[in-house]
């Protein structure tokens, strides 16, 4: 079995953070989760000395956040030589085609819409659990 995958959840809505955390527990996924409340906080964490403790990591990113939204965050990490290979899944309420197009242009691994949050969170966590069991991380 490979290394344990750490999850960086970039989400400003506490209800969504709790919903995702519950979904991880319900599905018995014990991967460590670190929460950043917006893109600026996530970048500070990824660029800090503590970042080495996160490797390997996967980012779950909301798009609609204060200070630095998800698209701005993606643009920033894709231009950073140290962060550009980060694996990012978008989990958002936005169904806007322009958001989907821009997210995929910025190389997200997947775009998940929070339609019915309880079901969306369970489905997303189940998919992510399968993803990191199959995919090899450096």
N, C-alpha and C positions, 0 to 999 in steps of 0.2 A: 504494500500500500504506500502511496506517495505521502508527501508532506501534508500537514493539516492546513487547510485554506482558511485564512482570516478574512472576515467580511468587513468592509468599510461601508457603512450605511450613511449616505449623505441625504438627510431628510430633516426638514424643519417642523413638521407636524408631529407632535407628541403622540397623538392617537394612532397615526400610521406607524410610528416607531414601535409602540406597544403592540399593535396588530401584527407586525412582522415578527417581533420577538415571540409572541404567542404562537404564531404559525411555526416558527423554528422549533419551539418546545413541543408542540402537538405532534410534529412529524419526527420528533426525537433527533433533530439535527443539532449537534452540540458545538458546531464551529464557533470560535470566538467572534463577537460582534463589537465593533467600535463605531460610535455614532458621531457624526459631524453635523452641525445644524445648518450649514450652507457651504457653498463652494470655497469661500475664503478659509473657513475653519478646516475644511478637508485638505486644501492645499498646504496650509500651515502644518498639519499633521503629517502629510506625505513627505514634506520637505524637512521635517524635524529629525533629530537624532532617534526619536522613538520609532520612526518609519521602518527601521531594520527589523523591529519586532513584528511587523505586520506581514512580512514576506513568507510564503507567497500570499497574495491578497486578490480579492475580487471586489469591485465597487458596485453597489446598488445605488443608483442616482435618481433623485427626484429632479424634475425640471423647474418647477415653480417654487423658487425660494428667494428670500430677501438677500440683499448685499451682492451676491453673485449667484445667478441662476445656473441651472444645469448645462445649458448650451455654452455659456461663458466659461464654466468650469472645464467642460470637454475641450473647448478651444485652447484653453491654457495648458492642460496636461498634454494635449497632442503636440504642442509647440515646445514642450520641455523634454530634452534628450533623456533625462532620467525617468520620466513618467509616461512617455508617449506610448509604451507598450502595455499600459494598464488595461486590464479586462474590465469593461464597464457594461452593466445592464441598466437600462433606463426603466424605472417603475414610476409611472406618472398618471395623472388624470387627463392629460392632454391627448386628445384624439386628432389634433390638427396635423394635416398632411405636411405642412412646412416644418413642424417640430420633428416629425418622424424622418423626413428627408434629411434635415440638418443633422440629426443624431446619427443616422447611418453614414452620412458623409464624413462624420467625425469618428467613424469606426467603432460604434457600439456593437457589442456581441448580441444584443437583443433589445427590443422595445416592447414593454409590457404596459398595458393600460389598466389602471385601477378602476374597473367598471363596478364590480360588486366587491368592495374591499376585503371582506372576510374570505370570499372564494378566491379572489385575485391573489391575496397574500399566500394562501395555501398552495395554489397552483404554481406561483412564482417560486416559492421555497422548494417545492417538490422538484421543479425543473432544475433549479440551481444545484440541489443535492445530487441529482443525476449527472449534471454537467461536470462538477468537479470530481466525481467518482470515475469518470471516463477520460477526461482531458488530463494530459500530463502538464504539470507546471514546472518551470525552471527552478 
